[in-house]
């Protein structure tokens, strides 16, 4: 298929070549032979009048022109995909659509289980593909490789729209046998205790809770740092360590683990959990249905009051 003389299949090849900066890796990604990928690169160079990839030692690097093309190409292909895959009507009972969602293990704990149970009844052919958010999640959303990015408001990109899912309070958790949990905590006793904390992504992105603590000037003794919210309660049992946790997750954990829950001894803002989607999919009936299902399930589970 051509548009004004350009073979549109070459745009898919261009995306792979610019993403990989390697003809051989692009060929693997496109399921082509290396000569075929090289031929596609030659045709693209002729069309755009630019080398696109140039040799620097043993590596290929994008030219300045290719760097300008790359975000425009990602947006174009995402919009084409949204346009081509949008059915005339969306029927959850019959659709075989797959949704790829990026959400933390906090959200998989409080959202995914009821969501899976609900759609098993109303949308039995839908597939949910869950991935952990990481340092590249916004770029994956821009490229259309994920449908929903679910993160706190502070971590969303201004490039795409987002919708508030719910607000979440934070609490202190500790082993039920921890003497610190037997009396009201103070800011001093909180700060002087050892803590289990969470870091996300390969660049150790701060969690919402950690970012708020730093903004308040509160410094903890972080004795254990883990990449998952869900494993924190088990690491508290039998120790005098504390942790800050999402209240919903803490109360779920308290049903199976010997932990106690206490309010924070200082003012702490609620976390606004958002769902972000590509601007080209703002009218996607299937995506809007899924967002409404998630919102409906969360509305049944209003944040409980502190004990």
KEKE-3310 file (N, C-alpha, C; in steps of 0.2 Angstrom, whole numbers, plus 5000, padded with zeros to 4 digits):
npx = (5004:5003:5006:5005:5016:5024:5029:5019:5022:5035:5036:5034:5045:5055:5052:5057:5070:5075:5072:5080:5093:5101:5103:5103:5096:5084:5080:5077:5067:5057:5055:5062:5074:5092:5097:5085:5080:5091:5089:5076:5081:5089:5079:5072:5081:5083:5070:5069:5080:5091:5104:5099:5104:5120:5137:5147:5161:5159:5146:5129:5122:5108:5104:5103:5092:5084:5082:5073:5063:5059:5050:5038:5035:5032:5020:5012:5011:5005:4992:4988:4986:4976:4966:4964:4961:4949:4933:4917:4907:4908:4907:4907:4904:4907:4919:4936:4947:4964:4970:4984:4991:5000:5004:5007:5013:5005:4993:4989:4986:4975:4966:4967:4962:4948:4944:4948:4939:4926:4926:4927:4914:4907:4914:4921:4930:4940:4957:4970:4985:4997:5010:5024:5026:5039:5055:5053:5040:5031:5036:5033:5019:5017:5021:5011:5012:5007:4991:4985:4992:4995:4998:5004:4999:5009:5018:5014:5014:5014:5010:4999:4981:4974:4965:4957:4958:4957:4959:4971:4976:4990:4998:5007:5015:5019:5027:5016:5021:5030:5037:5036:5024:5015:5012:5007:5014:5027:5034:5048:5050:5046:5056:5068:5067:5072:5069:5059:5059:5053:5059:5057:5060:5074:5082:5080:5068:5059:5046:5029:5027:5040:5044:5036:5040:5053:5050:5045:5055:5059:5069:5073:5079:5084:5084:5081:5079:5067:5060:5047:5030:5022:5029:5033:5026:5029:5043:5043:5039:5044:5053:5059:5057:5049:5037:5030:5015:5002:4986:4975:4982:4989:4979:4974:4985:4986:4976:4982:4995:5006:5004:5003:4994:4995:4991:5000:5011:5011:5006:5001:4999:4985:4987:4985:4979:4981:4975:4982:4981:4984:4982:4977:4967:4957:4943:4941:4930:4931:4942:4937:4926:4933:4940:4929:4924:4934:4934:4921:4923:4932:4925:4916:4924:4928:4941:4945:4942:4955:4962)
npy = (4994:5011:5028:5043:5039:5033:5018:5011:5000:5002:5011:5004:4996:5006:5011:5000:5000:5012:5011:5000:5003:4995:4985:4971:4967:4974:4967:4954:4957:4961:4949:4947:4943:4948:4954:4959:4968:4977:4982:4988:4999:5005:5010:5018:5028:5033:5039:5048:5056:5056:5048:5042:5031:5031:5025:5023:5019:5003:5003:5008:5024:5036:5048:5066:5070:5058:5057:5067:5062:5051:5052:5057:5047:5037:5042:5043:5029:5024:5030:5026:5012:5013:5018:5008:4997:4999:4994:4994:4993:4990:4975:4968:4955:4947:4951:4948:4955:4960:4968:4977:4981:4992:4991:4993:4981:4983:4988:4977:4968:4975:4978:4969:4956:4957:4962:4953:4943:4949:4952:4939:4934:4944:4947:4936:4932:4942:4946:4950:4957:4959:4971:4977:4994:5004:5012:5016:5016:5027:5030:5018:5019:5030:5024:5015:5002:4998:4999:5005:5015:5014:5024:5034:5051:5060:5054:5053:5057:5073:5072:5064:5060:5058:5049:5050:5037:5033:5039:5036:5032:5032:5021:5016:5001:4987:4972:4963:4960:4969:4980:4994:4996:4994:5006:5023:5030:5042:5056:5056:5042:5035:5040:5035:5022:5006:5003:4995:4998:5003:5003:5008:5002:5003:5014:5017:5024:5035:5030:5035:5038:5039:5050:5060:5059:5064:5077:5082:5083:5072:5059:5042:5027:5016:5000:4989:4987:4985:4979:4978:4980:4971:4961:4967:4966:4953:4954:4961:4954:4947:4956:4973:4982:4995:5000:5011:5009:5007:5009:5001:4989:4986:4982:4971:4963:4961:4952:4940:4940:4942:4957:4974:4989:5006:5024:5037:5048:5061:5074:5069:5068:5062:5049:5051:5040:5036:5033:5032:5035:5033:5048:5046:5036:5041:5040:5027:5014:5001:5003:5013:5006:4997:5005:5010:4999:4996:5007:5005:4994:4998:5008:5001:4997:5007:5017:5012:5018:5024:5013)
npz = (5000:4996:4999:4993:4985:4994:5001:5013:5022:5024:5034:5046:5046:5047:5060:5068:5064:5069:5082:5086:5081:5073:5060:5059:5071:5069:5058:5064:5073:5064:5058:5046:5033:5035:5023:5017:5026:5025:5012:5014:5022:5013:5004:5012:5015:5002:5000:5011:5009:5017:5028:5039:5048:5054:5053:5068:5073:5078:5079:5075:5073:5076:5064:5066:5059:5059:5073:5075:5067:5074:5086:5080:5071:5080:5086:5074:5070:5081:5081:5069:5072:5082:5074:5064:5072:5078:5082:5074:5084:5102:5110:5125:5129:5118:5112:5108:5112:5117:5131:5137:5152:5162:5178:5196:5209:5220:5214:5207:5217:5223:5213:5202:5205:5209:5196:5187:5191:5188:5174:5170:5170:5163:5151:5144:5134:5134:5135:5147:5149:5160:5165:5174:5179:5173:5170:5157:5154:5150:5137:5131:5131:5123:5111:5109:5114:5127:5134:5145:5157:5174:5187:5201:5202:5201:5192:5179:5162:5153:5140:5137:5140:5156:5169:5185:5196:5210:5227:5238:5255:5266:5278:5293:5295:5305:5313:5323:5335:5338:5349:5346:5340:5350:5356:5354:5339:5337:5328:5330:5335:5324:5314:5319:5319:5311:5294:5281:5264:5247:5231:5214:5197:5186:5188:5201:5204:5215:5226:5228:5242:5247:5240:5246:5259:5258:5254:5265:5273:5281:5287:5285:5293:5282:5281:5273:5256:5244:5228:5227:5233:5238:5245:5257:5270:5274:5277:5288:5299:5314:5317:5322:5313:5303:5291:5277:5270:5257:5262:5258:5253:5265:5274:5267:5268:5282:5284:5282:5287:5302:5306:5312:5311:5310:5311:5302:5310:5306:5295:5279:5262:5252:5240:5223:5212:5195:5179:5164:5146:5128:5119:5106:5108:5115:5112:5112:5113:5119:5128:5136:5142:5149:5158:5165:5171:5180:5188:5194:5201:5211:5217:5225:5235:5245:5253:5269:5286:5296:5309)
capx = (5000:5007:5003:5009:5022:5028:5026:5018:5025:5042:5036:5035:5053:5058:5051:5061:5077:5076:5072:5085:5099:5104:5100:5102:5091:5078:5077:5074:5060:5052:5055:5065:5081:5096:5097:5078:5080:5096:5085:5071:5084:5091:5073:5070:5086:5082:5064:5069:5086:5095:5106:5095:5108:5127:5142:5151:5165:5156:5139:5125:5119:5103:5106:5099:5085:5081:5080:5067:5057:5057:5043:5033:5034:5029:5014:5009:5009:5000:4986:4985:4984:4970:4961:4963:4958:4943:4927:4911:4904:4911:4903:4912:4903:4910:4926:4942:4953:4969:4972:4990:4990:5005:5002:5012:5010:5000:4987:4987:4983:4969:4962:4967:4958:4941:4943:4947:4932:4921:4926:4926:4907:4904:4919:4925:4936:4945:4964:4973:4992:4999:5017:5026:5028:5046:5057:5051:5033:5028:5038:5029:5012:5017:5022:5005:5014:5003:4985:4984:4997:4992:5003:5002:4998:5016:5022:5011:5017:5009:5008:4993:4976:4974:4959:4958:4955:4955:4964:4974:4979:4996:4999:5013:5014:5025:5025:5011:5025:5035:5036:5035:5017:5011:5010:5006:5021:5029:5039:5055:5051:5046:5062:5073:5067:5074:5063:5059:5056:5053:5062:5054:5063:5081:5085:5078:5063:5056:5039:5025:5028:5047:5045:5033:5044:5059:5048:5043:5062:5059:5074:5072:5085:5082:5088:5080:5076:5065:5057:5040:5026:5018:5033:5035:5024:5033:5050:5043:5037:5049:5058:5057:5057:5043:5036:5025:5011:4996:4981:4971:4987:4991:4973:4974:4991:4985:4972:4986:5002:5006:5006:4998:4993:4995:4991:5006:5011:5012:5002:5003:4994:4983:4990:4980:4981:4978:4975:4984:4980:4986:4977:4973:4962:4952:4937:4941:4925:4934:4946:4933:4923:4938:4941:4923:4924:4939:4931:4915:4925:4935:4919:4913:4930:4930:4946:4943:4945:4961:4960)
capy = (5000:5017:5035:5048:5036:5030:5011:5012:4995:5004:5014:4999:4994:5012:5011:4995:5002:5018:5008:4995:5006:4989:4981:4964:4967:4976:4961:4949:4960:4961:4943:4947:4942:4954:4958:4962:4974:4982:4984:4993:5004:5009:5013:5024:5033:5037:5043:5054:5060:5056:5042:5039:5028:5031:5021:5026:5014:4997:5004:5013:5029:5039:5055:5071:5070:5052:5058:5071:5058:5045:5053:5058:5041:5033:5044:5041:5022:5023:5033:5021:5006:5014:5019:5002:4991:5001:4991:4999:4993:4986:4971:4965:4948:4943:4953:4944:4960:4960:4974:4977:4986:4993:4992:4990:4975:4986:4988:4970:4966:4977:4979:4964:4950:4958:4964:4946:4939:4952:4951:4932:4934:4949:4948:4930:4932:4947:4944:4955:4956:4964:4972:4981:5000:5005:5019:5017:5015:5033:5029:5012:5021:5034:5019:5010:4995:4997:5002:5009:5015:5016:5026:5040:5057:5063:5050:5053:5061:5078:5071:5060:5061:5053:5049:5048:5030:5033:5042:5031:5034:5028:5020:5013:4994:4983:4966:4964:4959:4974:4985:5001:4996:4994:5012:5028:5032:5049:5057:5053:5035:5033:5041:5032:5014:5003:5003:4992:5003:5001:5007:5005:5004:5002:5020:5018:5029:5035:5029:5041:5039:5041:5057:5064:5060:5069:5084:5084:5083:5066:5054:5036:5022:5011:4994:4984:4990:4979:4981:4976:4982:4965:4957:4971:4964:4947:4956:4965:4949:4945:4962:4979:4987:4998:5002:5014:5005:5009:5007:4995:4984:4984:4978:4964:4959:4960:4946:4933:4941:4945:4964:4979:4995:5012:5030:5041:5053:5068:5075:5065:5069:5056:5047:5050:5035:5038:5028:5036:5031:5037:5053:5044:5032:5044:5038:5020:5011:4996:5005:5017:5001:4994:5010:5011:4993:4997:5012:5003:4989:5002:5012:4996:4996:5014:5017:5011:5022:5021:5010)
capz = (5000:4995:5001:4989:4983:5000:5003:5020:5025:5026:5041:5051:5046:5049:5067:5070:5063:5073:5089:5087:5078:5071:5054:5061:5077:5066:5054:5069:5076:5058:5055:5039:5032:5035:5016:5016:5031:5022:5007:5017:5024:5007:5001:5016:5014:4996:5001:5015:5007:5023:5029:5045:5053:5052:5057:5073:5075:5076:5080:5071:5077:5072:5062:5069:5056:5061:5079:5074:5064:5078:5090:5075:5068:5085:5086:5068:5070:5086:5079:5063:5075:5085:5069:5061:5076:5082:5079:5074:5090:5106:5114:5130:5129:5112:5110:5109:5112:5123:5134:5140:5157:5166:5185:5201:5212:5224:5210:5205:5223:5225:5208:5197:5207:5207:5189:5183:5193:5185:5167:5168:5169:5158:5145:5145:5129:5134:5138:5151:5149:5165:5166:5179:5177:5174:5168:5150:5153:5146:5130:5129:5130:5117:5105:5108:5117:5132:5133:5151:5162:5180:5192:5204:5197:5200:5187:5173:5157:5151:5133:5136:5145:5162:5173:5192:5198:5217:5231:5243:5261:5268:5285:5295:5297:5308:5316:5328:5341:5338:5354:5343:5338:5355:5358:5348:5336:5336:5322:5332:5335:5317:5310:5322:5318:5305:5289:5274:5259:5240:5225:5207:5191:5186:5190:5208:5205:5221:5226:5230:5249:5248:5238:5251:5265:5257:5253:5272:5277:5286:5285:5289:5292:5277:5282:5268:5251:5239:5222:5227:5238:5241:5250:5262:5276:5276:5279:5295:5304:5318:5317:5325:5307:5301:5283:5275:5265:5255:5267:5255:5253:5272:5276:5264:5271:5289:5284:5282:5290:5308:5306:5315:5306:5314:5307:5302:5316:5303:5290:5273:5257:5249:5234:5218:5207:5189:5173:5158:5140:5123:5116:5100:5111:5120:5111:5111:5117:5123:5133:5141:5145:5154:5164:5169:5175:5186:5193:5197:5206:5216:5221:5230:5240:5247:5258:5276:5290:5301:5316)
cpx = (5004:5002:5007:5016:5026:5025:5025:5020:5032:5042:5037:5042:5057:5058:5056:5068:5079:5076:5078:5092:5104:5100:5098:5096:5084:5075:5074:5067:5055:5051:5057:5072:5085:5096:5090:5078:5085:5092:5080:5075:5086:5085:5071:5075:5085:5075:5065:5075:5090:5098:5102:5099:5115:5131:5146:5155:5161:5148:5136:5122:5114:5106:5101:5092:5081:5078:5074:5061:5054:5050:5037:5030:5030:5021:5009:5006:5004:4993:4983:4983:4977:4964:4959:4960:4952:4937:4922:4907:4908:4906:4907:4910:4906:4917:4931:4949:4957:4970:4979:4990:4997:5003:5007:5009:5005:4993:4985:4984:4976:4964:4961:4962:4951:4940:4943:4941:4927:4921:4926:4919:4904:4908:4923:4931:4941:4952:4967:4981:4995:5007:5018:5028:5036:5048:5055:5044:5029:5030:5034:5022:5012:5018:5016:5007:5010:4997:4983:4990:4994:4997:5000:5002:5005:5020:5019:5014:5011:5007:5002:4988:4977:4967:4960:4954:4952:4960:4965:4977:4985:4996:5005:5011:5020:5023:5021:5015:5030:5033:5034:5027:5013:5009:5010:5013:5021:5033:5046:5055:5050:5053:5068:5073:5070:5068:5064:5056:5057:5056:5059:5059:5071:5085:5083:5073:5060:5049:5036:5027:5035:5048:5042:5037:5050:5056:5046:5050:5063:5064:5073:5079:5082:5086:5087:5076:5074:5061:5050:5036:5024:5022:5035:5033:5028:5040:5049:5042:5044:5055:5055:5057:5050:5043:5030:5021:5005:4991:4977:4976:4988:4985:4972:4979:4990:4980:4976:4993:5001:5008:5001:4999:4992:4995:4998:5006:5012:5008:5005:4998:4991:4986:4984:4982:4977:4979:4976:4983:4982:4981:4974:4968:4957:4945:4936:4936:4927:4938:4942:4928:4927:4939:4935:4922:4928:4936:4925:4918:4928:4930:4916:4918:4932:4936:4943:4946:4951:4958:4964)
cpy = (5006:5023:5040:5045:5032:5023:5011:5006:4997:5008:5010:4997:5000:5012:5006:4997:5007:5015:5004:4998:5000:4986:4974:4963:4969:4970:4956:4951:4960:4954:4943:4945:4949:4958:4962:4969:4979:4985:4990:4999:5009:5013:5019:5029:5037:5041:5049:5058:5061:5049:5038:5036:5028:5027:5025:5021:5007:4997:5009:5018:5033:5046:5060:5071:5064:5053:5063:5067:5053:5047:5054:5052:5037:5035:5042:5034:5020:5025:5028:5015:5007:5015:5012:4996:4993:4998:4996:4999:4989:4982:4967:4957:4944:4945:4949:4949:4958:4967:4973:4983:4986:4995:4989:4984:4977:4986:4981:4967:4968:4978:4973:4958:4951:4959:4957:4942:4942:4951:4943:4930:4938:4949:4942:4929:4937:4944:4951:4953:4962:4964:4977:4988:5000:5011:5021:5017:5021:5032:5023:5014:5025:5029:5015:5003:4993:5001:5007:5009:5018:5017:5032:5046:5060:5060:5050:5058:5066:5077:5068:5061:5056:5054:5046:5041:5031:5037:5036:5034:5030:5027:5017:5006:4991:4977:4967:4963:4964:4979:4992:5001:4995:5000:5017:5030:5039:5050:5055:5046:5032:5034:5037:5024:5012:5003:4998:4997:5000:5006:5004:5007:5003:5008:5022:5024:5029:5033:5035:5043:5041:5048:5062:5065:5065:5076:5087:5085:5077:5061:5048:5032:5016:5005:4989:4988:4985:4982:4980:4978:4976:4961:4961:4968:4958:4949:4960:4960:4947:4950:4968:4985:4989:4999:5006:5010:5009:5006:5001:4989:4981:4980:4972:4960:4957:4954:4939:4934:4944:4952:4968:4985:5001:5018:5033:5047:5060:5068:5072:5066:5063:5055:5047:5046:5036:5033:5033:5032:5036:5042:5051:5039:5034:5042:5031:5016:5006:4998:5009:5012:4998:4999:5011:5004:4993:5002:5010:4998:4993:5006:5007:4995:5003:5013:5017:5016:5019:5018:5014)
cpz = (5000:4997:4998:4987:4988:5001:5011:5025:5028:5032:5047:5052:5048:5057:5070:5069:5067:5080:5091:5085:5076:5065:5056:5066:5074:5062:5058:5071:5070:5055:5047:5039:5033:5028:5015:5020:5028:5016:5009:5019:5019:5004:5005:5016:5008:4997:5005:5013:5013:5025:5035:5050:5050:5056:5062:5076:5073:5077:5075:5075:5073:5070:5066:5066:5058:5069:5079:5072:5070:5082:5086:5072:5073:5086:5080:5068:5075:5084:5073:5066:5078:5080:5066:5065:5080:5078:5079:5080:5095:5110:5119:5130:5123:5110:5112:5110:5118:5125:5138:5145:5161:5173:5190:5205:5218:5220:5208:5211:5225:5220:5203:5199:5206:5200:5185:5185:5189:5178:5165:5167:5163:5151:5145:5140:5129:5138:5141:5151:5154:5165:5171:5176:5178:5171:5161:5149:5149:5139:5127:5127:5124:5111:5104:5111:5123:5131:5139:5155:5169:5186:5196:5200:5196:5194:5180:5168:5155:5144:5132:5141:5150:5165:5180:5193:5205:5221:5237:5249:5262:5276:5287:5297:5300:5311:5322:5335:5342:5344:5352:5341:5343:5358:5353:5346:5336:5330:5324:5332:5328:5313:5313:5321:5312:5300:5283:5269:5252:5236:5219:5201:5191:5188:5197:5208:5212:5221:5229:5238:5250:5246:5243:5257:5264:5256:5260:5276:5282:5283:5289:5288:5288:5278:5277:5262:5246:5233:5221:5233:5242:5246:5256:5269:5279:5279:5286:5300:5308:5319:5321:5319:5306:5293:5283:5270:5263:5260:5264:5256:5260:5275:5273:5267:5278:5290:5284:5285:5297:5309:5309:5310:5311:5309:5307:5307:5313:5297:5283:5268:5254:5242:5229:5212:5201:5184:5167:5151:5134:5120:5110:5102:5115:5119:5110:5116:5121:5129:5138:5145:5151:5160:5168:5174:5181:5191:5197:5203:5212:5220:5226:5236:5242:5253:5265:5280:5294:5307:5321)
residu = (UNK:UNK:UNK:UNK:UNK:UNK:UNK:UNK:UNK:UNK:UNK:UNK:UNK:UNK:UNK:UNK:UNK:UNK:UNK:UNK:UNK:UNK:UNK:UNK:UNK:UNK:UNK:UNK:UNK:UNK:UNK:UNK:UNK:UNK:UNK:UNK:UNK:UNK:UNK:UNK:UNK:UNK:UNK:UNK:UNK:UNK:UNK:UNK:UNK:UNK:UNK:UNK:UNK:UNK:UNK:UNK:UNK:UNK:UNK:UNK:UNK:UNK:UNK:UNK:UNK:UNK:UNK:UNK:UNK:UNK:UNK:UNK:UNK:UNK:UNK:UNK:UNK:UNK:UNK:UNK:UNK:UNK:UNK:UNK:UNK:UNK:UNK:UNK:UNK:UNK:UNK:UNK:UNK:UNK:UNK:UNK:UNK:UNK:UNK:UNK:UNK:UNK:UNK:UNK:UNK:UNK:UNK:UNK:UNK:UNK:UNK:UNK:UNK:UNK:UNK:UNK:UNK:UNK:UNK:UNK:UNK:UNK:UNK:UNK:UNK:UNK:UNK:UNK:UNK:UNK:UNK:UNK:UNK:UNK:UNK:UNK:UNK:UNK:UNK:UNK:UNK:UNK:UNK:UNK:UNK:UNK:UNK:UNK:UNK:UNK:UNK:UNK:UNK:UNK:UNK:UNK:UNK:UNK:UNK:UNK:UNK:UNK:UNK:UNK:UNK:UNK:UNK:UNK:UNK:UNK:UNK:UNK:UNK:UNK:UNK:UNK:UNK:UNK:UNK:UNK:UNK:UNK:UNK:UNK:UNK:UNK:UNK:UNK:UNK:UNK:UNK:UNK:UNK:UNK:UNK:UNK:UNK:UNK:UNK:UNK:UNK:UNK:UNK:UNK:UNK:UNK:UNK:UNK:UNK:UNK:UNK:UNK:UNK:UNK:UNK:UNK:UNK:UNK:UNK:UNK:UNK:UNK:UNK:UNK:UNK:UNK:UNK:UNK:UNK:UNK:UNK:UNK:UNK:UNK:UNK:UNK:UNK:UNK:UNK:UNK:UNK:UNK:UNK:UNK:UNK:UNK:UNK:UNK:UNK:UNK:UNK:UNK:UNK:UNK:UNK:UNK:UNK:UNK:UNK:UNK:UNK:UNK:UNK:UNK:UNK:UNK:UNK:UNK:UNK:UNK:UNK:UNK:UNK:UNK:UNK:UNK:UNK:UNK:UNK:UNK:UNK:UNK:UNK:UNK:UNK:UNK:UNK:UNK:UNK:UNK:UNK:UNK:UNK:UNK:UNK:UNK:UNK:UNK:UNK:UNK:UNK:UNK:UNK:UNK:UNK:UNK:UNK)
# end
